[in-house]
Amino acid sequence: MSKNVAEQLVEMLVEVGVKRVYAVTGDSLNYFNDAVRRNGKIKWIHVRNEEAGAFAAAAEAELDGIACCAGSCGPGHVHLINGLYDAHRSHVPVIVIASTIPTNEFGMDFFQETNTIKLFDDCSCYNQVATTAEQAPRMFQTAVQHAIHKKGVAVFGLPGDVAQLDAVESVTSMQLFNNKPVIRPSDPELNELSTLLNGEKKIMIFCGIGAADAHDEVVALAAKLKAPVGFSFRGKMGIQYDNPYEVGMTGLLGQPSGYHAMHEADVVFLLGTDFPYVNFMPVKNKIVQIDEKPERLGRRAKLTMGLCGNIGDSIKALLPLITEKKDDSFLKTQLEFYRKVKETQQVYVKDQGEKNKIQPEYVAETINRLAANDAIFTVDTGMCCVWGARFIDATGKRKMLGSFNHGSMANAMPMAIGAALAHPEQQVIALCGDGGLSMLLGDLATIKQYNLPLKLIVFNNRALGMVKLEMEVDGLPDNETDMINPDFALVAQAMGFKGITVAEPEAVETAITHALNEEGPVLLNIMTNPNALAMPPKIEWAQIKGMTESMAKLMLGGKMSEVLDTIKSNYKHLGEVL
């Protein structure tokens, strides 16, 4: 019996290792859905919103190297866009089936018609529509090759009528060529780099996600150079653990130690990072950058050298050319400063807060202490990123997923869905903001439908906390950042799984312990302090002035109690700014 195009595409997905398709079925997607059902080797995951499906696929792709999501014609695949932007900007390979209207209706303003080429052009590395059965397999193989090797989103437009056509065997290769070439700078470039590094006394290494698989090489290089090692948020889980040279992060979420080491060094060595915040970058140091994508070189800072290479391959070739330094005074100074920074962080942990104003630092530290050694964490954009960055430690087996490049709200819960489906043997913990969770609240039903044992920890501060802080440091009184939330615990219960509200600091540890020990899904609705601040490692006079102005405006507006609550909640920050 002959197979149709939809069945042919499903067979190809199975061959490249796709295990699930995240989608809402309907209309033009129904034949593809039926092909998935009849094949039996791929699971259709019925999410409630395609955006959640795209986020889930992004998480699975980051963990396992490939994933797939789909959307039906018009509104269905439009819903995918935000999650696909996140996947594409995070450089993870996601295959997208964007089903669309019948080919004979193209260009006729047909019901639910969209131009998929225009629609997905800015969030994909491949984006085409098949209009014949002959095109479909060749085009689909090309899409997969693009997703894997360009590390991004590949969109395959599938009209409903094409999905039903009899399949035509391709005249070209159908297998996935999953190559892993050695990429490093040339010998003359490495010689020039080693001469520079051997000739400087104070060197700081800063790593991004591109260095995550080169942990041992980075540590070996730091040992020879006597260099402190900092990292971006995405690089943290791959670089921090078993690293005696680490000094933490810089940037909006980081610690003063990472910022200090970067600015005190003579040479900053950037490895596999596209750290975006140029105002945190030093301007007087020599900066060297190695990245697998040469188009990224020099777009965040002025470089002394910019080199193309895989970080592991490059360091292996560089290490024999490095003369081990004897003077470790710079390293010791930075490590001592980092020790003091970590001591200061414990001040926030020890102050557990009060009823309905539990300190979020304490919650995050408790999660870190109780979570499994190989837990997978997802974090919502905003204040949850701050607490995750500062209080969740790497172990070498833990993973942390977030919308680190796209910065979308609402990512933590759907990413946890993808992580829990892909790795049911591991603990999955989502650090959710109340604002983020509210956006895609309907997909709590997806968690119940598949009985996913993930744990949702809601940092319920009844506000868009990061936005509130942004407005205040700009001298603006926060406006319309407060949130009137439902009882999230009761919502979880209504969805069919356990939900618990935690209002007292004394109940936090017991609640988290019980949640982690539960077999099924649990939502902990923790009432955190809405006035907790996240002080960046670089505090400028303009920020202090802005906060002062915003507090004054609030007082003049009659909101004295809110001003006093903010000051009272953050007295411990005074030591960082004075």
C-alpha positions as CSV (number, residue, x, y, z in Angstrom):
1,M,0.0,0.0,0.0
2,S,1.4,3.4,-1.0
3,K,2.1,6.0,1.6
4,N,1.2,9.7,1.4
5,V,3.5,12.7,1.9
6,A,2.5,13.1,5.6
7,E,3.5,9.5,6.3
8,Q,6.8,10.0,4.5
9,L,7.6,13.1,6.5
10,V,6.8,11.3,9.8
11,E,9.2,8.4,8.8
12,M,11.9,11.0,8.2
13,L,11.3,12.6,11.6
14,V,11.6,9.1,13.2
15,E,14.9,8.5,11.4
16,V,16.5,11.8,12.7
17,G,15.5,11.0,16.3
18,V,12.4,13.1,16.8
19,K,10.3,11.6,19.7
20,R,7.4,14.1,20.0
21,V,5.4,16.7,18.1
22,Y,4.0,19.5,20.2
23,A,0.9,20.9,18.5
24,V,-2.8,21.6,18.5
25,T,-4.4,19.6,15.7
26,G,-7.0,20.8,13.2
27,D,-7.8,21.6,9.6
28,S,-4.7,21.4,7.3
29,L,-2.7,19.6,10.0
30,N,-5.1,16.6,10.4
31,Y,-3.4,14.3,7.8
32,F,0.0,14.9,9.5
33,N,-1.6,14.1,12.9
34,D,-3.1,10.9,11.5
35,A,0.3,9.9,10.0
36,V,1.9,10.4,13.5
37,R,-0.9,8.2,15.0
38,R,-0.5,5.4,12.5
39,N,3.3,5.4,12.6
40,G,3.3,4.9,16.4
41,K,6.9,5.9,17.0
42,I,6.3,9.6,17.7
43,K,4.0,10.9,20.4
44,W,1.6,13.8,19.6
45,I,1.6,16.1,22.6
46,H,-1.6,18.1,22.7
47,V,-0.7,21.5,24.1
48,R,-3.4,24.1,24.8
49,N,-1.5,26.9,23.0
50,E,1.0,26.4,20.2
51,E,3.2,29.0,21.8
52,A,3.6,26.6,24.7
53,G,4.4,23.8,22.2
54,A,7.2,25.9,20.7
55,F,8.7,26.6,24.1
56,A,8.5,22.9,25.0
57,A,10.2,21.9,21.7
58,A,12.9,24.5,22.3
59,A,13.6,23.0,25.7
60,E,13.7,19.4,24.3
61,A,16.0,20.5,21.5
62,E,18.4,22.2,23.9
63,L,18.5,19.0,26.0
64,D,18.6,16.4,23.3
65,G,19.7,18.1,20.1
66,I,16.4,18.1,18.0
67,A,12.7,18.5,18.5
68,C,9.5,19.2,16.5
69,C,6.4,21.4,16.9
70,A,3.6,22.1,14.5
71,G,0.7,24.5,13.9
72,S,-2.3,24.4,11.6
73,C,-3.1,26.9,9.0
74,G,-3.3,30.6,9.9
75,P,-3.9,31.2,13.6
76,G,-2.4,27.8,14.6
77,H,1.1,28.5,13.3
78,V,0.9,32.2,14.1
79,H,0.7,31.1,17.8
80,L,4.1,29.4,17.4
81,I,6.0,32.6,16.6
82,N,7.1,33.7,20.1
83,G,8.4,30.3,21.1
84,L,10.2,29.9,17.8
85,Y,11.9,33.3,18.2
86,D,13.2,32.0,21.5
87,A,14.4,28.7,20.0
88,H,16.1,30.4,17.1
89,R,17.8,33.1,19.2
90,S,19.0,30.3,21.6
91,H,20.5,28.4,18.6
92,V,18.6,25.2,19.2
93,P,17.5,22.9,16.3
94,V,13.7,22.8,16.1
95,I,11.8,21.4,13.1
96,V,8.5,23.2,12.5
97,I,5.6,21.8,10.4
98,A,3.6,24.9,9.4
99,S,0.6,23.4,7.7
100,T,-1.4,25.8,5.5
101,I,-4.3,26.2,3.1
102,P,-4.7,24.2,-0.1
103,T,-2.3,25.2,-2.9
104,N,-5.1,26.0,-5.4
105,E,-6.3,28.7,-2.9
106,F,-2.9,30.5,-2.6
107,G,-3.1,34.2,-3.1
108,M,-6.9,34.3,-3.0
109,D,-7.4,35.7,0.5
110,F,-8.7,32.3,1.5
111,F,-10.0,31.6,5.0
112,Q,-7.1,31.5,7.5
113,E,-4.5,32.3,4.7
114,T,-1.1,33.5,5.9
115,N,2.2,34.0,4.0
116,T,4.4,31.5,5.9
117,I,7.5,32.7,4.1
118,K,7.1,36.3,5.4
119,L,5.7,35.2,8.7
120,F,8.7,33.0,9.8
121,D,11.5,34.7,7.9
122,D,13.0,36.5,10.9
123,C,13.0,33.5,13.3
124,S,14.3,30.7,11.1
125,C,17.4,29.5,9.2
126,Y,15.3,27.6,6.7
127,N,11.8,28.5,5.6
128,Q,10.1,27.1,2.5
129,V,6.7,25.8,1.4
130,A,6.3,22.5,-0.5
131,T,3.7,22.5,-3.3
132,T,4.4,19.1,-4.9
133,A,5.0,15.6,-3.7
134,E,8.4,15.6,-5.5
135,Q,9.6,18.6,-3.5
136,A,8.5,17.4,-0.1
137,P,11.2,14.8,0.9
138,R,14.1,16.8,-0.6
139,M,12.9,20.0,1.0
140,F,12.3,18.3,4.3
141,Q,15.8,16.7,4.4
142,T,17.3,20.2,3.6
143,A,15.2,21.7,6.5
144,V,16.6,19.1,9.0
145,Q,20.2,19.7,7.8
146,H,19.7,23.4,8.3
147,A,18.3,23.0,11.8
148,I,21.1,20.8,13.0
149,H,24.1,22.5,11.4
150,K,23.0,26.1,11.6
151,K,21.5,25.5,15.1
152,G,18.2,27.1,14.6
153,V,14.6,26.8,13.5
154,A,13.7,25.2,10.2
155,V,10.2,25.8,9.0
156,F,8.6,23.4,6.5
157,G,5.3,24.8,5.0
158,L,2.9,21.9,4.4
159,P,-0.3,22.7,2.5
160,G,-3.1,20.4,3.6
161,D,-3.6,19.0,0.0
162,V,0.1,18.2,-0.4
163,A,0.1,16.2,2.8
164,Q,-2.5,13.9,1.2
165,L,-0.6,13.3,-2.1
166,D,1.0,10.0,-2.8
167,A,4.6,10.1,-1.7
168,V,7.4,10.2,-4.3
169,E,10.8,8.7,-3.4
170,S,13.5,11.3,-3.5
171,V,16.4,11.1,-6.0
172,T,18.8,12.6,-3.4
173,S,20.0,11.6,0.0
174,M,17.5,11.4,2.8
175,Q,19.7,10.6,5.8
176,L,20.8,13.2,8.3
177,F,24.5,14.0,8.1
178,N,25.3,14.9,11.7
179,N,28.9,15.9,11.3
180,K,31.2,17.2,14.1
181,P,34.3,18.7,12.4
182,V,37.3,20.0,14.3
183,I,37.3,23.8,14.2
184,R,40.2,25.8,15.6
185,P,42.3,28.9,14.7
186,S,45.2,28.4,12.4
187,D,48.7,27.7,13.8
188,P,49.9,31.3,13.1
189,E,46.9,32.7,14.9
190,L,47.4,30.4,17.9
191,N,51.1,31.4,18.1
192,E,50.1,35.0,18.1
193,L,47.5,34.4,20.8
194,S,49.8,32.4,23.0
195,T,52.4,35.2,22.7
196,L,49.8,37.7,23.9
197,L,48.6,35.5,26.8
198,N,52.2,34.5,27.9
199,G,53.2,38.2,28.0
200,E,50.4,39.5,30.2
201,K,50.1,39.1,34.0
202,K,46.4,39.6,34.7
203,I,44.0,37.5,32.5
204,M,40.3,36.9,33.1
205,I,38.4,34.1,31.2
206,F,34.7,34.7,30.5
207,C,32.7,31.8,29.1
208,G,29.3,31.5,27.4
209,I,27.2,28.6,26.3
210,G,29.7,27.9,23.5
211,A,32.2,26.8,26.1
212,A,29.7,24.6,28.0
213,D,31.1,21.3,26.5
214,A,34.7,22.4,27.2
215,H,34.6,22.6,31.0
216,D,37.8,20.6,31.5
217,E,39.7,22.5,28.9
218,V,38.7,25.8,30.4
219,V,39.8,24.7,33.9
220,A,43.1,23.5,32.5
221,L,43.7,26.8,30.7
222,A,42.7,28.8,33.8
223,A,45.2,26.7,35.9
224,K,48.0,27.6,33.5
225,L,47.1,31.3,33.2
226,K,46.2,31.7,36.9
227,A,43.0,33.3,35.5
228,P,39.7,33.8,37.3
229,V,36.8,32.4,35.3
230,G,33.5,34.2,34.9
231,F,30.5,33.1,32.8
232,S,27.2,34.1,31.3
233,F,23.9,32.8,32.6
234,R,23.7,30.2,29.8
235,G,27.3,29.2,30.4
236,K,26.9,28.7,34.1
237,M,25.8,25.1,34.3
238,G,28.6,24.0,32.1
239,I,31.4,26.0,33.6
240,Q,30.8,26.7,37.3
241,Y,31.0,23.2,38.8
242,D,34.3,21.7,40.0
243,N,36.0,24.9,39.0
244,P,38.4,26.3,41.6
245,Y,38.9,29.4,39.5
246,E,35.3,30.6,39.1
247,V,34.2,34.0,40.2
248,G,30.6,34.1,39.1
249,M,28.6,36.1,36.6
250,T,28.5,39.7,35.5
251,G,25.7,41.5,33.8
252,L,22.2,42.4,35.1
253,L,21.9,39.1,36.9
254,G,25.4,38.7,38.1
255,Q,27.6,39.4,41.1
256,P,30.2,42.2,41.7
257,S,33.0,39.6,41.6
258,G,32.5,38.7,38.0
259,Y,32.3,42.4,37.0
260,H,35.3,43.3,39.1
261,A,37.6,40.5,37.7
262,M,36.6,41.5,34.2
263,H,37.5,45.2,34.7
264,E,40.7,44.6,36.7
265,A,42.3,42.2,34.2
266,D,44.8,43.3,31.6
267,V,43.3,40.8,29.1
268,V,39.7,39.5,29.0
269,F,39.5,36.2,27.1
270,L,35.9,35.6,25.8
271,L,35.2,32.0,25.0
272,G,32.0,31.0,23.2
273,T,30.0,34.0,24.4
274,D,27.8,36.6,22.7
275,F,27.2,38.4,26.0
276,P,24.9,41.3,24.9
277,Y,25.3,44.0,27.5
278,V,28.1,46.3,26.2
279,N,27.8,48.6,29.2
280,F,29.2,45.8,31.4
281,M,32.1,45.2,29.1
282,P,35.5,46.8,30.0
283,V,36.9,49.4,27.5
284,K,40.5,49.8,28.6
285,N,41.6,46.1,28.6
286,K,42.8,44.0,25.7
287,I,39.9,41.7,24.7
288,V,40.3,38.4,22.8
289,Q,37.3,36.5,21.5
290,I,37.0,32.9,20.1
291,D,33.7,31.9,18.7
292,E,32.5,29.1,16.3
293,K,30.5,31.8,14.4
294,P,32.9,34.4,13.1
295,E,30.1,36.8,12.4
296,R,29.8,37.3,16.1
297,L,33.3,38.5,16.6
298,G,33.7,42.0,17.9
299,R,30.0,43.0,17.9
300,R,30.0,43.5,21.7
301,A,33.4,45.0,22.4
302,K,36.6,46.3,20.6
303,L,38.9,43.3,20.1
304,T,42.6,42.9,20.1
305,M,42.1,39.5,18.5
306,G,39.1,37.8,17.1
307,L,39.4,34.1,16.2
308,C,37.1,31.4,14.8
309,G,37.0,28.0,16.5
310,N,35.1,25.5,18.6
311,I,36.1,26.2,22.2
312,G,37.2,22.7,23.1
313,D,39.2,22.2,19.9
314,S,40.8,25.6,20.2
315,I,41.9,25.3,23.8
316,K,43.4,21.8,23.2
317,A,45.5,23.3,20.5
318,L,46.4,26.3,22.5
319,L,47.4,24.7,25.8
320,P,50.8,23.3,24.7
321,L,51.8,26.8,23.7
322,I,51.0,28.4,27.1
323,T,53.7,28.9,29.6
324,E,52.4,28.3,33.1
325,K,52.4,31.5,35.2
326,K,54.0,31.5,38.6
327,D,52.4,34.7,39.9
328,D,48.8,34.0,41.1
329,S,48.3,37.2,43.1
330,F,45.6,38.5,40.7
331,L,43.7,35.2,40.8
332,K,43.9,35.0,44.6
333,T,42.6,38.6,44.9
334,Q,39.6,37.9,42.7
335,L,38.8,34.6,44.5
336,E,38.9,36.3,47.9
337,F,36.5,39.0,46.6
338,Y,34.2,36.3,45.3
339,R,34.2,34.6,48.7
340,K,33.1,37.9,50.3
341,V,30.4,38.3,47.7
342,K,29.0,34.9,48.5
343,E,29.0,35.7,52.2
344,T,27.1,38.8,51.5
345,Q,24.5,36.8,49.5
346,Q,23.8,34.7,52.6
347,V,22.5,37.8,54.3
348,Y,19.5,37.7,51.9
349,V,19.0,34.0,52.6
350,K,19.1,34.3,56.4
351,D,16.5,37.0,56.3
352,Q,13.5,34.7,55.5
353,G,10.9,37.5,55.5
354,E,7.5,37.5,57.0
355,K,4.0,36.3,56.3
356,N,3.0,36.9,52.7
357,K,6.4,38.6,52.2
358,I,8.8,35.7,52.0
359,Q,12.2,36.6,50.7
360,P,12.7,35.1,47.2
361,E,16.4,34.6,47.9
362,Y,15.6,32.3,50.7
363,V,13.1,30.4,48.5
364,A,15.7,30.0,45.7
365,E,18.5,28.9,48.1
366,T,16.1,26.3,49.7
367,I,15.3,24.9,46.2
368,N,19.0,24.7,45.4
369,R,19.7,22.8,48.6
370,L,16.9,20.3,48.3
371,A,16.9,19.7,44.5
372,A,18.5,16.6,43.0
373,N,22.1,16.6,41.8
374,D,20.8,16.2,38.2
375,A,17.7,18.3,38.3
376,I,16.6,20.3,35.3
377,F,15.5,23.9,36.1
378,T,13.5,26.3,34.0
379,V,13.3,29.9,34.9
380,D,10.9,32.6,33.9
381,T,12.3,35.9,32.5
382,G,12.4,38.6,35.2
383,M,13.2,38.3,38.8
384,C,13.1,34.5,38.7
385,C,16.2,34.7,36.4
386,V,18.0,36.7,39.1
387,W,17.3,34.2,41.8
388,G,18.1,31.3,39.6
389,A,21.4,32.9,38.4
390,R,22.5,33.7,41.9
391,F,21.3,30.8,44.0
392,I,21.0,27.7,41.8
393,D,24.4,26.0,41.8
394,A,25.8,23.9,39.0
395,T,26.8,20.3,39.7
396,G,28.0,19.1,36.2
397,K,24.7,17.2,35.8
398,R,22.1,19.9,36.3
399,K,20.7,21.9,33.5
400,M,19.0,25.3,33.5
401,L,16.8,26.5,30.7
402,G,15.3,29.9,30.1
403,S,14.6,32.5,27.5
404,F,18.0,34.0,27.9
405,N,18.4,35.5,24.5
406,H,14.9,36.4,23.5
407,G,13.8,37.4,27.1
408,S,10.2,36.2,26.8
409,M,7.8,36.0,29.7
410,A,5.9,32.7,30.2
411,N,8.6,30.4,29.2
412,A,9.4,28.4,32.4
413,M,6.2,26.3,32.6
414,P,6.1,25.2,28.9
415,M,9.8,24.5,28.9
416,A,9.4,22.3,31.9
417,I,6.7,20.4,30.0
418,G,9.3,19.7,27.2
419,A,12.0,18.8,29.7
420,A,9.7,16.5,31.7
421,L,8.5,14.6,28.6
422,A,12.1,14.3,27.2
423,H,13.6,13.2,30.6
424,P,11.0,11.6,32.9
425,E,13.8,10.0,34.9
426,Q,15.0,13.5,36.1
427,Q,13.6,16.0,38.5
428,V,12.2,19.0,36.6
429,I,11.6,22.2,38.6
430,A,10.2,25.4,37.1
431,L,10.8,28.7,38.8
432,C,7.8,30.7,37.6
433,G,6.9,34.3,38.0
434,D,3.2,35.0,38.6
435,G,3.2,37.2,35.5
436,G,4.7,34.6,33.3
437,L,2.6,31.7,34.6
438,S,-0.6,33.8,34.1
439,M,0.2,34.2,30.4
440,L,0.0,30.5,29.5
441,L,-2.1,29.3,32.4
442,G,-4.2,27.0,30.2
443,D,-1.3,24.6,29.7
444,L,-1.5,23.5,33.3
445,A,-4.1,21.2,31.7
446,T,-1.3,19.8,29.5
447,I,0.7,18.9,32.6
448,K,-2.3,17.0,34.0
449,Q,-3.2,15.3,30.7
450,Y,0.2,13.7,30.6
451,N,0.6,13.5,34.3
452,L,4.0,15.1,34.2
453,P,5.8,14.9,37.5
454,L,7.3,18.5,37.2
455,K,7.3,20.9,40.1
456,L,6.1,24.5,39.6
457,I,7.4,26.9,42.2
458,V,5.6,30.2,41.7
459,F,7.4,33.3,43.1
460,N,4.1,35.1,43.6
461,N,5.1,38.7,44.3
462,R,1.8,40.1,42.9
463,A,3.7,42.3,40.5
464,L,5.8,42.4,37.3
465,G,8.9,42.7,39.6
466,M,11.6,43.3,37.0
467,V,9.6,45.8,35.1
468,K,8.8,47.6,38.4
469,L,12.6,47.8,39.1
470,E,13.3,49.0,35.6
471,M,10.9,51.9,35.9
472,E,12.2,52.9,39.4
473,V,15.8,53.0,38.4
474,D,14.8,55.2,35.4
475,G,13.2,57.6,37.9
476,L,9.6,56.6,37.0
477,P,7.0,55.6,39.6
478,D,5.9,52.0,38.8
479,N,2.6,52.1,37.0
480,E,0.3,49.2,36.2
481,T,2.9,46.6,37.3
482,D,0.8,45.3,40.1
483,M,-1.2,42.1,39.5
484,I,-4.4,40.8,40.9
485,N,-3.8,37.0,40.8
486,P,-6.0,34.0,41.1
487,D,-5.1,31.6,43.8
488,F,-2.7,29.6,41.7
489,A,-2.8,26.6,44.1
490,L,-6.6,26.4,43.6
491,V,-6.2,26.7,39.9
492,A,-3.8,23.7,39.9
493,Q,-6.3,21.8,42.0
494,A,-9.0,22.7,39.5
495,M,-6.8,21.3,36.7
496,G,-6.5,18.1,38.6
497,F,-3.2,18.1,40.5
498,K,-1.8,19.2,43.8
499,G,-1.5,22.9,44.5
500,I,-0.4,24.4,47.8
501,T,-0.1,28.1,48.9
502,V,2.8,28.9,51.2
503,A,2.4,32.2,53.1
504,E,4.7,31.7,56.1
505,P,8.6,31.5,55.8
506,E,8.7,28.7,58.3
507,A,6.6,26.5,55.9
508,V,8.9,26.9,52.9
509,E,11.4,24.1,53.4
510,T,8.7,21.6,54.4
511,A,6.6,22.5,51.4
512,I,9.4,22.2,48.9
513,T,10.6,18.9,50.4
514,H,7.1,17.4,50.1
515,A,6.7,18.8,46.6
516,L,9.9,17.2,45.4
517,N,9.0,13.9,46.9
518,E,5.6,13.8,45.3
519,E,5.3,11.4,42.3
520,G,3.0,13.6,40.3
521,P,2.9,17.3,39.4
522,V,2.8,19.9,42.2
523,L,2.4,23.7,42.1
524,L,3.7,25.7,45.1
525,N,2.2,29.2,45.2
526,I,4.8,31.0,47.4
527,M,3.8,34.5,48.5
528,T,7.1,36.3,48.1
529,N,8.1,39.9,49.0
530,P,7.0,42.2,46.2
531,N,9.6,44.8,47.3
532,A,12.6,42.6,47.1
533,L,15.2,44.2,44.8
534,A,17.9,42.7,42.6
535,M,21.0,44.9,42.8
536,P,23.2,44.6,39.7
537,P,26.9,44.2,40.1
538,K,27.5,47.6,38.5
539,I,25.6,50.3,40.4
540,E,25.8,53.7,38.8
541,W,24.9,57.1,40.2
542,A,22.1,57.4,37.6
543,Q,20.4,54.3,39.0
544,I,20.6,55.6,42.6
545,K,19.3,59.0,41.5
546,G,16.5,57.3,39.5
547,M,15.4,55.2,42.4
548,T,15.4,58.2,44.7
549,E,13.3,60.2,42.2
550,S,10.8,57.4,41.8
551,M,10.5,57.0,45.6
552,A,9.9,60.8,45.9
553,K,7.2,60.7,43.2
554,L,5.5,57.8,45.0
555,M,5.6,59.8,48.3
556,L,4.2,62.9,46.6
557,G,1.5,60.7,45.1
558,G,0.5,59.6,48.6
559,K,2.0,56.1,48.4
560,M,4.2,56.5,51.5
561,S,3.5,53.0,52.7
562,E,4.9,51.5,49.5
563,V,8.1,53.6,49.8
564,L,8.6,52.5,53.4
565,D,8.0,48.8,52.5
566,T,10.7,49.1,49.7
567,I,13.2,50.6,52.1
568,K,12.4,48.2,54.9
569,S,12.7,45.2,52.5
570,N,16.1,46.2,51.1
571,Y,18.1,47.7,54.0
572,K,20.6,44.9,53.5
573,H,21.5,46.3,50.1
574,L,23.0,49.4,51.7
575,G,26.3,47.7,52.2
576,E,26.6,47.2,48.4
577,V,26.1,50.9,47.5
578,L,27.8,52.7,50.3
